Amino acid sequence: MILRTSPASPFGRKCKISALMLGLMDRIEIKRADTMDPEDSMRRENPLGKIPILILDDGARIYDSRVICEYLDALAGGGKTFPAGAARWPALTLQALGDGITDAAILEVYEKRYRPEEIRHQEWVGYQREKVRRGLGWVEENIPGTRGEPDIGDISLACALGYLDFRFEGAWRGGHPKLVAWLEGFAQKVPAFGESIPHDSR
């Protein structure tokens, strides 16, 4: 299989961590996608032109990260990173929250990256920043409990926090001591987190 992503993508990181945790990485080739190159084949592989994309052995394409991660879990036998029964819904909800924090942070980064300073929409930036603030505040007061092996909710939250470290110099850490401790615990349990640290490669 081929995973189209970029070294800086938090959603690509989520897929890589899942694959590593599930023992599937030796079946996956990582192929860099250039989201800014209109000639990159990713626009044919996913008509939305977004990463990550998983290309299966038969040529079928799966996206986005939520679908890819659940596919990998099923490929590994199921019920590993995506728990069954009552535990499934808290895991999926935490995944939605982690992904939402990441989405809002990415939109803030893009506003600064692609708009000249004189036409940046500060209200829009503030709107996205407030989503991140509320999300982090909620998790600080509702730290995920010990549920055995980390699941997709934990992976998604960890990738969101890792992206905030990467793009915002870890400014979130000052006001969220419980969340800092949680992330340290996650990193100890999941070596794949340290093995997938994002970086720019432009």
C-alpha positions in Angstrom: 0.0 0.0 0.0 1.0 3.6 -0.5 0.3 6.4 2.0 0.4 9.9 0.3 1.1 12.5 2.9 3.7 15.2 3.9 6.2 15.1 6.7 4.4 18.1 8.4 0.8 16.7 8.2 -0.8 16.0 11.6 -3.4 13.8 9.8 -0.7 11.9 8.0 1.0 11.5 11.4 -2.2 10.0 12.8 -2.2 7.4 10.1 1.5 6.6 10.6 1.0 6.2 14.3 -2.0 3.9 13.7 0.0 1.8 11.3 2.9 1.5 13.6 0.7 0.6 16.6 -1.0 -2.1 14.5 2.2 -3.6 13.1 1.3 -2.7 9.5 4.0 -0.1 8.6 6.1 -2.7 6.8 3.2 -3.1 4.3 3.0 0.7 3.6 5.3 2.9 1.5 5.2 6.6 2.4 5.1 8.7 -0.7 5.3 12.5 -0.3 2.5 14.6 -1.7 3.0 18.2 -2.6 -0.3 19.9 -1.9 0.9 23.1 -3.6 1.8 21.5 -6.9 -1.2 21.4 -9.3 0.5 18.6 -11.2 0.8 16.3 -8.2 -1.2 13.1 -8.8 -2.9 13.5 -5.4 -5.5 15.6 -7.1 -6.5 12.6 -9.2 -6.2 10.2 -6.2 -8.5 12.4 -4.1 -10.6 14.9 -6.0 -10.5 17.2 -3.0 -6.7 17.5 -3.3 -6.3 16.7 0.4 -4.0 14.4 2.3 -3.6 11.8 3.6 -4.6 9.3 0.9 -4.1 5.5 1.2 -3.7 3.7 -2.1 -4.5 0.0 -1.7 -2.8 -2.9 -3.4 -5.6 -3.1 -5.9 -5.3 0.6 -6.7 -8.4 1.7 -4.7 -8.0 5.0 -2.8 -9.2 5.7 0.7 -9.3 9.1 2.5 -9.5 10.9 4.9 -7.5 10.0 8.0 -10.6 8.8 9.9 -11.4 6.3 7.1 -7.8 5.3 6.7 -7.2 4.6 10.4 -10.4 2.6 10.6 -9.4 0.6 7.5 -6.0 -0.2 9.1 -7.7 -1.3 12.3 -9.9 -3.7 10.3 -6.9 -4.9 8.4 -5.2 -5.8 11.7 -8.2 -7.8 12.8 -10.4 -5.0 14.2 -11.2 -3.8 17.7 -7.7 -2.6 18.4 -7.5 1.2 17.9 -11.2 1.3 17.2 -12.8 -0.3 20.2 -16.1 -2.2 20.0 -19.2 -1.8 22.1 -19.8 1.1 24.5 -16.2 2.2 24.4 -16.5 3.0 20.7 -18.5 6.2 21.1 -16.2 8.0 23.5 -13.2 7.0 21.3 -14.9 8.4 18.2 -16.0 11.5 20.0 -12.5 12.2 21.3 -11.2 11.6 17.7 -13.7 14.3 16.5 -12.5 16.7 19.1 -8.8 16.1 18.4 -9.4 16.4 14.7 -11.4 19.6 15.2 -8.6 21.2 17.2 -6.2 20.3 14.5 -8.5 21.7 11.7 -8.9 25.0 13.5 -5.1 25.3 14.1 -4.4 24.5 10.5 -6.8 27.2 9.3 -5.0 29.7 11.5 -1.7 28.7 10.1 -3.0 29.0 6.5 -4.4 32.4 7.1 -1.0 33.6 8.1 0.8 31.6 5.4 -1.3 32.4 2.4 -2.6 35.9 3.0 -0.4 39.0 3.2 -0.5 40.6 6.6 -2.5 43.7 5.4 -5.5 41.5 4.3 -5.5 38.9 7.0 -8.9 38.4 8.7 -8.1 38.8 12.4 -11.7 37.9 13.4 -11.4 34.7 11.5 -8.1 33.9 13.2 -9.6 34.6 16.5 -12.6 32.4 15.7 -10.4 29.5 15.0 -8.2 30.2 18.0 -11.2 30.2 20.3 -12.1 26.7 19.0 -8.7 25.5 20.0 -8.9 27.2 23.4 -12.3 25.7 24.2 -11.2 22.2 23.0 -8.1 22.3 25.1 -10.0 23.6 28.1 -12.5 20.8 27.9 -9.9 18.1 27.7 -8.0 19.6 30.6 -11.1 19.2 32.7 -11.9 15.8 31.2 -8.6 14.0 30.8 -9.1 10.7 29.0 -8.9 7.9 31.6 -6.9 4.7 31.4 -8.8 2.4 29.0 -6.1 -0.1 28.4 -4.3 0.3 25.1 -4.5 3.8 23.5 -7.3 4.1 21.0 -8.1 6.3 18.0 -9.3 9.1 20.3 -6.0 9.2 22.1 -4.1 9.1 18.9 -6.1 12.0 17.4 -5.7 14.1 20.6 -2.0 13.4 20.7 -1.5 14.5 17.1 -3.5 17.7 17.7 -1.2 18.6 20.6 1.9 17.6 18.6 0.7 20.0 15.9 0.3 22.8 18.4 3.9 22.1 19.6 5.1 22.1 16.0 3.4 25.2 14.6 2.8 27.2 17.8 5.9 26.5 19.8 4.0 24.6 22.5 2.2 27.8 23.8 -0.7 25.6 24.9 1.3 23.9 27.6 1.4 26.8 30.0 -2.2 26.6 31.0 -2.8 22.9 30.7 -0.7 20.9 33.2 -3.0 17.8 33.2 -2.9 17.7 29.4 0.9 18.0 29.4 1.1 15.1 31.8 -1.3 13.1 29.7 0.7 13.7 26.5 3.9 12.6 28.3 2.2 9.4 29.3 0.9 8.8 25.8 4.4 9.3 24.4 5.8 6.7 26.8 3.1 4.2 25.9 3.3 4.8 22.2 6.8 5.0 20.8 5.3 5.7 17.4 4.5 9.2 18.6 8.2 10.0 19.0 9.0 8.2 15.7 6.7 10.4 13.7 7.6 13.9 14.8 6.5 16.3 12.0 8.9 18.5 10.1 8.9 20.9 7.2 10.4 19.7 3.9 9.7 22.4 1.5 
